[in-house]
Amino acid sequence: MKGGAILRGGVVAGIVGAIILASLGRGLGVLIWPWNWVSTSQGWIGFIVAWTRTAIFLLPIGMALGVSLALVAAVMFEYIRQRAGWLAGAAIGLALGTTGTATLALLPWLAFWFSYTFMPVVPPLGRYDPSWALLALVATSIVMGAVAGACYGKPRHRRHSVERFRWKQIRHAASDERRQIASRL
């Protein structure tokens, strides 16, 4: 496996993921840390400062997840698929994002066992529906996987080439014998 490509792809994917999550979290009105911070400035300057702070706090988390995703993708590229690229990376990102988001969606159920509810019984429709945040996580992991796959390049373990062959027509032995007999006559 190519360690430099894994690290480079993971860091770039983490940066892209942090930017996407900061934007989507602010747009969806997520009210947990780090999205709940509000700037003292007013207007678009305050929005830019708050968004930048959120992106900076999400950057190390995104880079750690990006390197992890790139490592899993590299194993898939080298030993299972033996091909790489942004499309294969996006498919791996979809699988990992769906699995991670499904695990994350179990947190309200797990918190219920400790008598702590932080989500309503019936989720509100519209912008504040928690399903949008889960969908944003899956979309972010797809983009991160595509970036990691594009940065990886060609894998070292190549797919075994299929031997090329040509079809040859095989004549029946009986027809060959008839021709030999006919040529003697």
Secondary structure, DSSP 4 states (H G I P E B T S, - for coil): --HHHHHHHHHHHHHHHHHHHHHHHHHHT--STTTT---SS-HHHHHHHHHHHHHHHHHHHHHHHHHHHHHHHHHIIIIII---SHHHHHHHHHHHHHHHHHHHHTHHHHHHTTT---S-SSPPSSTT-HHHHHHHHHHHHHHHHHHHHHHH-S-SSPPPPPPP----PPPPHHHHHHHHHHHH-
